[in-house]
Amino acid sequence: MGKTSTIRARIEPDLKDKAEHIFQQLGLTTTQAITLFYKQVELKKGLPFDIAIPNKTTLKTFSDTDAGRDLIICKDADDMFKKLEI
């Protein structure tokens, strides 16, 4: 089927620039990226990713890490697994 529909959306310029830069790195045009998103919505019969409202624990974790509290710094993946006792 030929492309005959147009999508118009207003979006923050900074977000648009950042997303388009990522599309470019992936070798995609913005049109291809939007088409890919729509195809995934069609295939999954919904959004192709989970959407959730953060719970209190998650919000506290975001706040703590943004403030630099309760961080565990790892040198590399091996150090991380060791600290996680995995």
PDB file of N, CA, C and O in Angstrom:
ATOM      1  N   MET A   1       0.850  -1.177   0.000  1.00  0.00           N
ATOM      2  CA  MET A   1       0.000   0.000   0.000  1.00  0.00           C
ATOM      3  C   MET A   1       0.893   1.237   0.000  1.00  0.00           C
ATOM      4  O   MET A   1       1.899   1.278   0.709  1.00  0.00           O
ATOM      5  N   GLY A   2       0.538   2.225  -0.776  1.00  0.00           N
ATOM      6  CA  GLY A   2       1.320   3.453  -0.839  1.00  0.00           C
ATOM      7  C   GLY A   2       1.142   4.307   0.402  1.00  0.00           C
ATOM      8  O   GLY A   2       0.144   4.210   1.117  1.00  0.00           O
ATOM      9  N   LYS A   3       2.124   5.134   0.633  1.00  0.00           N
ATOM     10  CA  LYS A   3       2.066   6.024   1.796  1.00  0.00           C
ATOM     11  C   LYS A   3       1.242   7.252   1.437  1.00  0.00           C
ATOM     12  O   LYS A   3       1.628   8.046   0.579  1.00  0.00           O
ATOM     13  N   THR A   4       0.097   7.397   2.107  1.00  0.00           N
ATOM     14  CA  THR A   4      -0.790   8.511   1.797  1.00  0.00           C
ATOM     15  C   THR A   4      -1.234   9.302   3.017  1.00  0.00           C
ATOM     16  O   THR A   4      -1.893  10.330   2.867  1.00  0.00           O
ATOM     17  N   SER A   5      -0.895   8.856   4.217  1.00  0.00           N
ATOM     18  CA  SER A   5      -1.318   9.546   5.430  1.00  0.00           C
ATOM     19  C   SER A   5      -0.181  10.368   6.003  1.00  0.00           C
ATOM     20  O   SER A   5       0.994  10.033   5.855  1.00  0.00           O
ATOM     21  N   THR A   6      -0.560  11.448   6.659  1.00  0.00           N
ATOM     22  CA  THR A   6       0.412  12.334   7.291  1.00  0.00           C
ATOM     23  C   THR A   6       0.168  12.357   8.786  1.00  0.00           C
ATOM     24  O   THR A   6      -0.975  12.350   9.241  1.00  0.00           O
ATOM     25  N   ILE A   7       1.249  12.383   9.543  1.00  0.00           N
ATOM     26  CA  ILE A   7       1.180  12.511  10.998  1.00  0.00           C
ATOM     27  C   ILE A   7       1.801  13.851  11.361  1.00  0.00           C
ATOM     28  O   ILE A   7       2.889  14.183  10.890  1.00  0.00           O
ATOM     29  N   ARG A   8       1.118  14.617  12.192  1.00  0.00           N
ATOM     30  CA  ARG A   8       1.670  15.878  12.682  1.00  0.00           C
ATOM     31  C   ARG A   8       1.661  15.824  14.201  1.00  0.00           C
ATOM     32  O   ARG A   8       0.669  15.434  14.817  1.00  0.00           O
ATOM     33  N   ALA A   9       2.766  16.217  14.786  1.00  0.00           N
ATOM     34  CA  ALA A   9       2.855  16.227  16.243  1.00  0.00           C
ATOM     35  C   ALA A   9       3.783  17.353  16.673  1.00  0.00           C
ATOM     36  O   ALA A   9       4.781  17.635  16.011  1.00  0.00           O
ATOM     37  N   ARG A  10       3.451  17.982  17.765  1.00  0.00           N
ATOM     38  CA  ARG A  10       4.332  18.991  18.353  1.00  0.00           C
ATOM     39  C   ARG A  10       5.128  18.301  19.448  1.00  0.00           C
ATOM     40  O   ARG A  10       4.579  17.562  20.266  1.00  0.00           O
ATOM     41  N   ILE A  11       6.433  18.554  19.449  1.00  0.00           N
ATOM     42  CA  ILE A  11       7.323  17.894  20.397  1.00  0.00           C
ATOM     43  C   ILE A  11       8.426  18.867  20.795  1.00  0.00           C
ATOM     44  O   ILE A  11       8.763  19.768  20.026  1.00  0.00           O
ATOM     45  N   GLU A  12       8.982  18.698  21.969  1.00  0.00           N
ATOM     46  CA  GLU A  12      10.058  19.575  22.420  1.00  0.00           C
ATOM     47  C   GLU A  12      11.237  19.452  21.455  1.00  0.00           C
ATOM     48  O   GLU A  12      11.643  18.339  21.122  1.00  0.00           O
ATOM     49  N   PRO A  13      11.789  20.572  21.005  1.00  0.00           N
ATOM     50  CA  PRO A  13      12.886  20.524  20.033  1.00  0.00           C
ATOM     51  C   PRO A  13      14.094  19.708  20.505  1.00  0.00           C
ATOM     52  O   PRO A  13      14.708  19.001  19.705  1.00  0.00           O
ATOM     53  N   ASP A  14      14.440  19.798  21.787  1.00  0.00           N
ATOM     54  CA  ASP A  14      15.597  19.055  22.295  1.00  0.00           C
ATOM     55  C   ASP A  14      15.354  17.545  22.218  1.00  0.00           C
ATOM     56  O   ASP A  14      16.242  16.785  21.829  1.00  0.00           O
ATOM     57  N   LEU A  15      14.158  17.124  22.587  1.00  0.00           N
ATOM     58  CA  LEU A  15      13.816  15.702  22.512  1.00  0.00           C
ATOM     59  C   LEU A  15      13.854  15.226  21.060  1.00  0.00           C
ATOM     60  O   LEU A  15      14.378  14.151  20.767  1.00  0.00           O
ATOM     61  N   LYS A  16      13.302  16.026  20.160  1.00  0.00           N
ATOM     62  CA  LYS A  16      13.305  15.691  18.740  1.00  0.00           C
ATOM     63  C   LYS A  16      14.729  15.527  18.223  1.00  0.00           C
ATOM     64  O   LYS A  16      15.036  14.554  17.534  1.00  0.00           O
ATOM     65  N   ASP A  17      15.595  16.477  18.554  1.00  0.00           N
ATOM     66  CA  ASP A  17      16.986  16.416  18.095  1.00  0.00           C
ATOM     67  C   ASP A  17      17.700  15.178  18.623  1.00  0.00           C
ATOM     68  O   ASP A  17      18.403  14.494  17.878  1.00  0.00           O
ATOM     69  N   LYS A  18      17.518  14.892  19.911  1.00  0.00           N
ATOM     70  CA  LYS A  18      18.177  13.727  20.511  1.00  0.00           C
ATOM     71  C   LYS A  18      17.684  12.424  19.882  1.00  0.00           C
ATOM     72  O   LYS A  18      18.477  11.533  19.580  1.00  0.00           O
ATOM     73  N   ALA A  19      16.363  12.322  19.688  1.00  0.00           N
ATOM     74  CA  ALA A  19      15.805  11.102  19.096  1.00  0.00           C
ATOM     75  C   ALA A  19      16.283  10.939  17.653  1.00  0.00           C
ATOM     76  O   ALA A  19      16.655   9.842  17.237  1.00  0.00           O
ATOM     77  N   GLU A  20      16.273  12.034  16.893  1.00  0.00           N
ATOM     78  CA  GLU A  20      16.705  11.939  15.498  1.00  0.00           C
ATOM     79  C   GLU A  20      18.184  11.580  15.380  1.00  0.00           C
ATOM     80  O   GLU A  20      18.589  10.903  14.435  1.00  0.00           O
ATOM     81  N   HIS A  21      18.981  12.033  16.333  1.00  0.00           N
ATOM     82  CA  HIS A  21      20.399  11.655  16.343  1.00  0.00           C
ATOM     83  C   HIS A  21      20.533  10.139  16.551  1.00  0.00           C
ATOM     84  O   HIS A  21      21.348   9.486  15.899  1.00  0.00           O
ATOM     85  N   ILE A  22      19.735   9.598  17.452  1.00  0.00           N
ATOM     86  CA  ILE A  22      19.759   8.149  17.696  1.00  0.00           C
ATOM     87  C   ILE A  22      19.266   7.401  16.457  1.00  0.00           C
ATOM     88  O   ILE A  22      19.848   6.386  16.072  1.00  0.00           O
ATOM     89  N   PHE A  23      18.188   7.903  15.828  1.00  0.00           N
ATOM     90  CA  PHE A  23      17.702   7.263  14.603  1.00  0.00           C
ATOM     91  C   PHE A  23      18.810   7.222  13.554  1.00  0.00           C
ATOM     92  O   PHE A  23      19.008   6.210  12.881  1.00  0.00           O
ATOM     93  N   GLN A  24      19.525   8.331  13.428  1.00  0.00           N
ATOM     94  CA  GLN A  24      20.615   8.419  12.442  1.00  0.00           C
ATOM     95  C   GLN A  24      21.695   7.377  12.744  1.00  0.00           C
ATOM     96  O   GLN A  24      22.206   6.725  11.834  1.00  0.00           O
ATOM     97  N   GLN A  25      22.036   7.226  14.022  1.00  0.00           N
ATOM     98  CA  GLN A  25      23.038   6.228  14.404  1.00  0.00           C
ATOM     99  C   GLN A  25      22.563   4.818  14.064  1.00  0.00           C
ATOM    100  O   GLN A  25      23.371   3.938  13.767  1.00  0.00           O
ATOM    101  N   LEU A  26      21.246   4.610  14.110  1.00  0.00           N
ATOM    102  CA  LEU A  26      20.667   3.307  13.791  1.00  0.00           C
ATOM    103  C   LEU A  26      20.435   3.126  12.288  1.00  0.00           C
ATOM    104  O   LEU A  26      20.024   2.056  11.840  1.00  0.00           O
ATOM    105  N   GLY A  27      20.703   4.178  11.523  1.00  0.00           N
ATOM    106  CA  GLY A  27      20.501   4.103  10.089  1.00  0.00           C
ATOM    107  C   GLY A  27      19.047   4.258   9.678  1.00  0.00           C
ATOM    108  O   GLY A  27      18.644   3.784   8.616  1.00  0.00           O
ATOM    109  N   LEU A  28      18.257   4.923  10.518  1.00  0.00           N
ATOM    110  CA  LEU A  28      16.835   5.107  10.254  1.00  0.00           C
ATOM    111  C   LEU A  28      16.509   6.575  10.018  1.00  0.00           C
ATOM    112  O   LEU A  28      17.116   7.462  10.619  1.00  0.00           O
ATOM    113  N   THR A  29      15.554   6.817   9.146  1.00  0.00           N
ATOM    114  CA  THR A  29      14.985   8.154   9.049  1.00  0.00           C
ATOM    115  C   THR A  29      13.905   8.272  10.119  1.00  0.00           C
ATOM    116  O   THR A  29      13.484   7.271  10.699  1.00  0.00           O
ATOM    117  N   THR A  30      13.466   9.486  10.373  1.00  0.00           N
ATOM    118  CA  THR A  30      12.379   9.664  11.335  1.00  0.00           C
ATOM    119  C   THR A  30      11.124   8.947  10.853  1.00  0.00           C
ATOM    120  O   THR A  30      10.418   8.332  11.652  1.00  0.00           O
ATOM    121  N   THR A  31      10.844   9.020   9.576  1.00  0.00           N
ATOM    122  CA  THR A  31       9.679   8.329   9.012  1.00  0.00           C
ATOM    123  C   THR A  31       9.778   6.821   9.231  1.00  0.00           C
ATOM    124  O   THR A  31       8.794   6.181   9.602  1.00  0.00           O
ATOM    125  N   GLN A  32      10.958   6.254   9.004  1.00  0.00           N
ATOM    126  CA  GLN A  32      11.145   4.816   9.221  1.00  0.00           C
ATOM    127  C   GLN A  32      10.958   4.454  10.693  1.00  0.00           C
ATOM    128  O   GLN A  32      10.366   3.422  11.009  1.00  0.00           O
ATOM    129  N   ALA A  33      11.458   5.296  11.589  1.00  0.00           N
ATOM    130  CA  ALA A  33      11.325   5.033  13.025  1.00  0.00           C
ATOM    131  C   ALA A  33       9.857   5.085  13.452  1.00  0.00           C
ATOM    132  O   ALA A  33       9.409   4.246  14.233  1.00  0.00           O
ATOM    133  N   ILE A  34       9.116   6.056  12.949  1.00  0.00           N
ATOM    134  CA  ILE A  34       7.693   6.155  13.280  1.00  0.00           C
ATOM    135  C   ILE A  34       6.938   4.960  12.706  1.00  0.00           C
ATOM    136  O   ILE A  34       6.067   4.396  13.368  1.00  0.00           O
ATOM    137  N   THR A  35       7.269   4.577  11.482  1.00  0.00           N
ATOM    138  CA  THR A  35       6.630   3.410  10.867  1.00  0.00           C
ATOM    139  C   THR A  35       6.925   2.152  11.681  1.00  0.00           C
ATOM    140  O   THR A  35       6.036   1.332  11.907  1.00  0.00           O
ATOM    141  N   LEU A  36       8.171   2.003  12.119  1.00  0.00           N
ATOM    142  CA  LEU A  36       8.555   0.859  12.950  1.00  0.00           C
ATOM    143  C   LEU A  36       7.732   0.832  14.239  1.00  0.00           C
ATOM    144  O   LEU A  36       7.235  -0.219  14.642  1.00  0.00           O
ATOM    145  N   PHE A  37       7.593   1.990  14.880  1.00  0.00           N
ATOM    146  CA  PHE A  37       6.788   2.079  16.100  1.00  0.00           C
ATOM    147  C   PHE A  37       5.342   1.670  15.821  1.00  0.00           C
ATOM    148  O   PHE A  37       4.780   0.866  16.565  1.00  0.00           O
ATOM    149  N   TYR A  38       4.737   2.201  14.776  1.00  0.00           N
ATOM    150  CA  TYR A  38       3.352   1.874  14.431  1.00  0.00           C
ATOM    151  C   TYR A  38       3.196   0.388  14.121  1.00  0.00           C
ATOM    152  O   TYR A  38       2.208  -0.227  14.522  1.00  0.00           O
ATOM    153  N   LYS A  39       4.165  -0.196  13.409  1.00  0.00           N
ATOM    154  CA  LYS A  39       4.112  -1.630  13.103  1.00  0.00           C
ATOM    155  C   LYS A  39       4.132  -2.462  14.383  1.00  0.00           C
ATOM    156  O   LYS A  39       3.410  -3.452  14.499  1.00  0.00           O
ATOM    157  N   GLN A  40       4.965  -2.053  15.343  1.00  0.00           N
ATOM    158  CA  GLN A  40       5.036  -2.777  16.613  1.00  0.00           C
ATOM    159  C   GLN A  40       3.736  -2.640  17.385  1.00  0.00           C
ATOM    160  O   GLN A  40       3.287  -3.603  18.007  1.00  0.00           O
ATOM    161  N   VAL A  41       3.127  -1.471  17.360  1.00  0.00           N
ATOM    162  CA  VAL A  41       1.822  -1.276  18.010  1.00  0.00           C
ATOM    163  C   VAL A  41       0.798  -2.205  17.375  1.00  0.00           C
ATOM    164  O   VAL A  41       0.007  -2.842  18.071  1.00  0.00           O
ATOM    165  N   GLU A  42       0.818  -2.279  16.046  1.00  0.00           N
ATOM    166  CA  GLU A  42      -0.111  -3.163  15.326  1.00  0.00           C
ATOM    167  C   GLU A  42       0.120  -4.627  15.706  1.00  0.00           C
ATOM    168  O   GLU A  42      -0.833  -5.348  16.002  1.00  0.00           O
ATOM    169  N   LEU A  43       1.379  -5.067  15.700  1.00  0.00           N
ATOM    170  CA  LEU A  43       1.695  -6.464  16.001  1.00  0.00           C
ATOM    171  C   LEU A  43       1.341  -6.854  17.429  1.00  0.00           C
ATOM    172  O   LEU A  43       0.826  -7.944  17.678  1.00  0.00           O
ATOM    173  N   LYS A  44       1.623  -5.951  18.364  1.00  0.00           N
ATOM    174  CA  LYS A  44       1.399  -6.265  19.776  1.00  0.00           C
ATOM    175  C   LYS A  44       0.008  -5.872  20.254  1.00  0.00           C
ATOM    176  O   LYS A  44      -0.380  -6.174  21.383  1.00  0.00           O
ATOM    177  N   LYS A  45      -0.733  -5.200  19.393  1.00  0.00           N
ATOM    178  CA  LYS A  45      -2.076  -4.734  19.744  1.00  0.00           C
ATOM    179  C   LYS A  45      -2.040  -3.834  20.988  1.00  0.00           C
ATOM    180  O   LYS A  45      -2.926  -3.888  21.841  1.00  0.00           O
ATOM    181  N   GLY A  46      -1.008  -3.023  21.062  1.00  0.00           N
ATOM    182  CA  GLY A  46      -0.817  -2.098  22.177  1.00  0.00           C
ATOM    183  C   GLY A  46       0.569  -1.497  22.076  1.00  0.00           C
ATOM    184  O   GLY A  46       1.282  -1.713  21.096  1.00  0.00           O
ATOM    185  N   LEU A  47       0.942  -0.752  23.081  1.00  0.00           N
ATOM    186  CA  LEU A  47       2.279  -0.161  23.072  1.00  0.00           C
ATOM    187  C   LEU A  47       3.334  -1.262  23.150  1.00  0.00           C
ATOM    188  O   LEU A  47       3.139  -2.254  23.853  1.00  0.00           O
ATOM    189  N   PRO A  48       4.446  -1.100  22.440  1.00  0.00           N
ATOM    190  CA  PRO A  48       5.466  -2.149  22.411  1.00  0.00           C
ATOM    191  C   PRO A  48       6.418  -2.116  23.603  1.00  0.00           C
ATOM    192  O   PRO A  48       7.517  -2.666  23.538  1.00  0.00           O
ATOM    193  N   PHE A  49       6.002  -1.481  24.677  1.00  0.00           N
ATOM    194  CA  PHE A  49       6.802  -1.432  25.901  1.00  0.00           C
ATOM    195  C   PHE A  49       5.857  -1.200  27.061  1.00  0.00           C
ATOM    196  O   PHE A  49       4.744  -0.706  26.879  1.00  0.00           O
ATOM    197  N   ASP A  50       6.303  -1.559  28.259  1.00  0.00           N
ATOM    198  CA  ASP A  50       5.473  -1.397  29.450  1.00  0.00           C
ATOM    199  C   ASP A  50       5.427   0.067  29.878  1.00  0.00           C
ATOM    200  O   ASP A  50       6.435   0.772  29.832  1.00  0.00           O
ATOM    201  N   ILE A  51       4.269   0.503  30.286  1.00  0.00           N
ATOM    202  CA  ILE A  51       4.069   1.828  30.845  1.00  0.00           C
ATOM    203  C   ILE A  51       3.562   1.627  32.270  1.00  0.00           C
ATOM    204  O   ILE A  51       2.585   0.912  32.492  1.00  0.00           O
ATOM    205  N   ALA A  52       4.219   2.251  33.218  1.00  0.00           N
ATOM    206  CA  ALA A  52       3.806   2.088  34.608  1.00  0.00           C
ATOM    207  C   ALA A  52       4.067   3.371  35.381  1.00  0.00           C
ATOM    208  O   ALA A  52       4.994   4.121  35.077  1.00  0.00           O
ATOM    209  N   ILE A  53       3.243   3.604  36.372  1.00  0.00           N
ATOM    210  CA  ILE A  53       3.459   4.720  37.287  1.00  0.00           C
ATOM    211  C   ILE A  53       4.393   4.209  38.382  1.00  0.00           C
ATOM    212  O   ILE A  53       4.089   3.207  39.029  1.00  0.00           O
ATOM    213  N   PRO A  54       5.518   4.877  38.599  1.00  0.00           N
ATOM    214  CA  PRO A  54       6.461   4.407  39.621  1.00  0.00           C
ATOM    215  C   PRO A  54       5.809   4.343  41.003  1.00  0.00           C
ATOM    216  O   PRO A  54       5.047   5.232  41.383  1.00  0.00           O
ATOM    217  N   ASN A  55       6.119   3.273  41.752  1.00  0.00           N
ATOM    218  CA  ASN A  55       5.600   3.168  43.109  1.00  0.00           C
ATOM    219  C   ASN A  55       6.480   3.986  44.061  1.00  0.00           C
ATOM    220  O   ASN A  55       7.471   4.582  43.640  1.00  0.00           O
ATOM    221  N   LYS A  56       6.110   4.009  45.345  1.00  0.00           N
ATOM    222  CA  LYS A  56       6.838   4.826  46.318  1.00  0.00           C
ATOM    223  C   LYS A  56       8.305   4.425  46.430  1.00  0.00           C
ATOM    224  O   LYS A  56       9.173   5.290  46.543  1.00  0.00           O
ATOM    225  N   THR A  57       8.589   3.133  46.399  1.00  0.00           N
ATOM    226  CA  THR A  57       9.965   2.660  46.514  1.00  0.00           C
ATOM    227  C   THR A  57      10.795   3.136  45.317  1.00  0.00           C
ATOM    228  O   THR A  57      11.926   3.595  45.478  1.00  0.00           O
ATOM    229  N   THR A  58      10.226   3.023  44.134  1.00  0.00           N
ATOM    230  CA  THR A  58      10.937   3.465  42.938  1.00  0.00           C
ATOM    231  C   THR A  58      11.167   4.966  42.963  1.00  0.00           C
ATOM    232  O   THR A  58      12.259   5.431  42.634  1.00  0.00           O
ATOM    233  N   LEU A  59      10.146   5.734  43.351  1.00  0.00           N
ATOM    234  CA  LEU A  59      10.294   7.194  43.432  1.00  0.00           C
ATOM    235  C   LEU A  59      11.372   7.584  44.439  1.00  0.00           C
ATOM    236  O   LEU A  59      12.148   8.508  44.194  1.00  0.00           O
ATOM    237  N   LYS A  60      11.423   6.871  45.587  1.00  0.00           N
ATOM    238  CA  LYS A  60      12.447   7.155  46.592  1.00  0.00           C
ATOM    239  C   LYS A  60      13.824   6.824  46.035  1.00  0.00           C
ATOM    240  O   LYS A  60      14.778   7.570  46.256  1.00  0.00           O
ATOM    241  N   THR A  61      13.937   5.715  45.320  1.00  0.00           N
ATOM    242  CA  THR A  61      15.211   5.329  44.714  1.00  0.00           C
ATOM    243  C   THR A  61      15.670   6.374  43.705  1.00  0.00           C
ATOM    244  O   THR A  61      16.843   6.748  43.687  1.00  0.00           O
ATOM    245  N   PHE A  62      14.751   6.845  42.865  1.00  0.00           N
ATOM    246  CA  PHE A  62      15.090   7.911  41.909  1.00  0.00           C
ATOM    247  C   PHE A  62      15.611   9.137  42.649  1.00  0.00           C
ATOM    248  O   PHE A  62      16.637   9.708  42.279  1.00  0.00           O
ATOM    249  N   SER A  63      14.899   9.532  43.688  1.00  0.00           N
ATOM    250  CA  SER A  63      15.273  10.717  44.459  1.00  0.00           C
ATOM    251  C   SER A  63      16.643  10.536  45.113  1.00  0.00           C
ATOM    252  O   SER A  63      17.485  11.432  45.065  1.00  0.00           O
ATOM    253  N   ASP A  64      16.855   9.373  45.721  1.00  0.00           N
ATOM    254  CA  ASP A  64      18.131   9.099  46.390  1.00  0.00           C
ATOM    255  C   ASP A  64      19.296   9.094  45.408  1.00  0.00           C
ATOM    256  O   ASP A  64      20.338   9.691  45.676  1.00  0.00           O
ATOM    257  N   THR A  65      19.124   8.424  44.276  1.00  0.00           N
ATOM    258  CA  THR A  65      20.233   8.367  43.323  1.00  0.00           C
ATOM    259  C   THR A  65      20.494   9.736  42.685  1.00  0.00           C
ATOM    260  O   THR A  65      21.644  10.090  42.425  1.00  0.00           O
ATOM    261  N   ASP A  66      19.432  10.502  42.435  1.00  0.00           N
ATOM    262  CA  ASP A  66      19.620  11.854  41.903  1.00  0.00           C
ATOM    263  C   ASP A  66      20.409  12.719  42.886  1.00  0.00           C
ATOM    264  O   ASP A  66      21.173  13.595  42.482  1.00  0.00           O
ATOM    265  N   ALA A  67      20.216  12.462  44.180  1.00  0.00           N
ATOM    266  CA  ALA A  67      20.918  13.225  45.217  1.00  0.00           C
ATOM    267  C   ALA A  67      22.277  12.609  45.552  1.00  0.00           C
ATOM    268  O   ALA A  67      23.023  13.159  46.361  1.00  0.00           O
ATOM    269  N   GLY A  68      22.601  11.473  44.934  1.00  0.00           N
ATOM    270  CA  GLY A  68      23.886  10.824  45.194  1.00  0.00           C
ATOM    271  C   GLY A  68      23.919  10.008  46.474  1.00  0.00           C
ATOM    272  O   GLY A  68      24.996   9.710  46.990  1.00  0.00           O
ATOM    273  N   ARG A  69      22.745   9.641  46.998  1.00  0.00           N
ATOM    274  CA  ARG A  69      22.670   8.852  48.229  1.00  0.00           C
ATOM    275  C   ARG A  69      22.535   7.364  47.912  1.00  0.00           C
ATOM    276  O   ARG A  69      21.930   6.979  46.912  1.00  0.00           O
ATOM    277  N   ASP A  70      23.105   6.542  48.778  1.00  0.00           N
ATOM    278  CA  ASP A  70      22.959   5.083  48.705  1.00  0.00           C
ATOM    279  C   ASP A  70      23.415   4.500  47.371  1.00  0.00           C
ATOM    280  O   ASP A  70      22.829   3.535  46.880  1.00  0.00           O
ATOM    281  N   LEU A  71      24.453   5.081  46.786  1.00  0.00           N
ATOM    282  CA  LEU A  71      24.988   4.562  45.532  1.00  0.00           C
ATOM    283  C   LEU A  71      26.042   3.502  45.798  1.00  0.00           C
ATOM    284  O   LEU A  71      26.819   3.610  46.747  1.00  0.00           O
ATOM    285  N   ILE A  72      26.065   2.500  44.975  1.00  0.00           N
ATOM    286  CA  ILE A  72      27.115   1.491  45.028  1.00  0.00           C
ATOM    287  C   ILE A  72      27.868   1.603  43.708  1.00  0.00           C
ATOM    288  O   ILE A  72      27.308   1.360  42.639  1.00  0.00           O
ATOM    289  N   ILE A  73      29.127   1.969  43.792  1.00  0.00           N
ATOM    290  CA  ILE A  73      29.947   2.175  42.604  1.00  0.00           C
ATOM    291  C   ILE A  73      30.735   0.899  42.314  1.00  0.00           C
ATOM    292  O   ILE A  73      31.364   0.326  43.204  1.00  0.00           O
ATOM    293  N   CYS A  74      30.692   0.473  41.074  1.00  0.00           N
ATOM    294  CA  CYS A  74      31.399  -0.738  40.660  1.00  0.00           C
ATOM    295  C   CYS A  74      32.465  -0.379  39.633  1.00  0.00           C
ATOM    296  O   CYS A  74      32.257   0.473  38.769  1.00  0.00           O
ATOM    297  N   LYS A  75      33.607  -1.043  39.747  1.00  0.00           N
ATOM    298  CA  LYS A  75      34.708  -0.803  38.805  1.00  0.00           C
ATOM    299  C   LYS A  75      34.379  -1.358  37.429  1.00  0.00           C
ATOM    300  O   LYS A  75      34.721  -0.759  36.410  1.00  0.00           O
ATOM    301  N   ASP A  76      33.714  -2.508  37.406  1.00  0.00           N
ATOM    302  CA  ASP A  76      33.383  -3.170  36.151  1.00  0.00           C
ATOM    303  C   ASP A  76      32.296  -4.203  36.426  1.00  0.00           C
ATOM    304  O   ASP A  76      31.809  -4.310  37.552  1.00  0.00           O
ATOM    305  N   ALA A  77      31.920  -4.955  35.411  1.00  0.00           N
ATOM    306  CA  ALA A  77      30.849  -5.939  35.562  1.00  0.00           C
ATOM    307  C   ALA A  77      31.202  -7.006  36.602  1.00  0.00           C
ATOM    308  O   ALA A  77      30.347  -7.405  37.393  1.00  0.00           O
ATOM    309  N   ASP A  78      32.446  -7.466  36.607  1.00  0.00           N
ATOM    310  CA  ASP A  78      32.846  -8.480  37.595  1.00  0.00           C
ATOM    311  C   ASP A  78      32.673  -7.958  39.019  1.00  0.00           C
ATOM    312  O   ASP A  78      32.199  -8.679  39.897  1.00  0.00           O
ATOM    313  N   ASP A  79      33.057  -6.709  39.240  1.00  0.00           N
ATOM    314  CA  ASP A  79      32.908  -6.095  40.559  1.00  0.00           C
ATOM    315  C   ASP A  79      31.436  -5.984  40.925  1.00  0.00           C
ATOM    316  O   ASP A  79      31.066  -6.207  42.078  1.00  0.00           O
ATOM    317  N   MET A  80      30.589  -5.640  39.952  1.00  0.00           N
ATOM    318  CA  MET A  80      29.167  -5.535  40.201  1.00  0.00           C
ATOM    319  C   MET A  80      28.588  -6.893  40.617  1.00  0.00           C
ATOM    320  O   MET A  80      27.838  -6.983  41.588  1.00  0.00           O
ATOM    321  N   PHE A  81      28.946  -7.954  39.867  1.00  0.00           N
ATOM    322  CA  PHE A  81      28.423  -9.283  40.212  1.00  0.00           C
ATOM    323  C   PHE A  81      28.911  -9.715  41.575  1.00  0.00           C
ATOM    324  O   PHE A  81      28.172 -10.355  42.323  1.00  0.00           O
ATOM    325  N   LYS A  82      30.131  -9.380  41.909  1.00  0.00           N
ATOM    326  CA  LYS A  82      30.668  -9.734  43.223  1.00  0.00           C
ATOM    327  C   LYS A  82      29.882  -9.027  44.318  1.00  0.00           C
ATOM    328  O   LYS A  82      29.512  -9.641  45.319  1.00  0.00           O
ATOM    329  N   LYS A  83      29.629  -7.739  44.128  1.00  0.00           N
ATOM    330  CA  LYS A  83      28.867  -6.972  45.122  1.00  0.00           C
ATOM    331  C   LYS A  83      27.424  -7.452  45.226  1.00  0.00           C
ATOM    332  O   LYS A  83      26.815  -7.369  46.292  1.00  0.00           O
ATOM    333  N   LEU A  84      26.872  -7.956  44.110  1.00  0.00           N
ATOM    334  CA  LEU A  84      25.530  -8.492  44.131  1.00  0.00           C
ATOM    335  C   LEU A  84      25.494  -9.933  44.627  1.00  0.00           C
ATOM    336  O   LEU A  84      24.428 -10.518  44.815  1.00  0.00           O
ATOM    337  N   GLU A  85      26.665 -10.480  44.832  1.00  0.00           N
ATOM    338  CA  GLU A  85      26.825 -11.869  45.274  1.00  0.00           C
ATOM    339  C   GLU A  85      26.183 -12.841  44.286  1.00  0.00           C
ATOM    340  O   GLU A  85      25.478 -13.781  44.654  1.00  0.00           O
ATOM    341  N   ILE A  86      26.461 -12.568  43.029  1.00  0.00           N
ATOM    342  CA  ILE A  86      25.931 -13.446  41.966  1.00  0.00           C
ATOM    343  C   ILE A  86      27.091 -14.283  41.437  1.00  0.00           C
ATOM    344  O   ILE A  86      26.902 -15.100  40.536  1.00  0.00           O
TER     345      ILE A  86
END
